[in-house]
């Protein structure tokens, strides 16, 4: 891992095409996977995810903990 980042931030690493970097960032999705991820959310799915959260873990970006959303 150290060698990867050393090479990335050296002159020779900066001159690379970027393909080596991109192949480590995101997997390539198949059309079937994209179709599944592109489906609209179902109310039951959201409800189950919300109820499965620990109510007093770290708050979200709005400052509310899951307990607020679970109750209201």
Secondary structure as UniProt FT lines:
FT   HELIX           2..8
FT   HELIX           11..14
FT   HELIX           19..22
FT   TURN            23..25
FT   HELIX           31..37
FT   HELIX           43..51
FT   TURN            55..56
FT   TURN            61..62
FT   HELIX           66..71
//
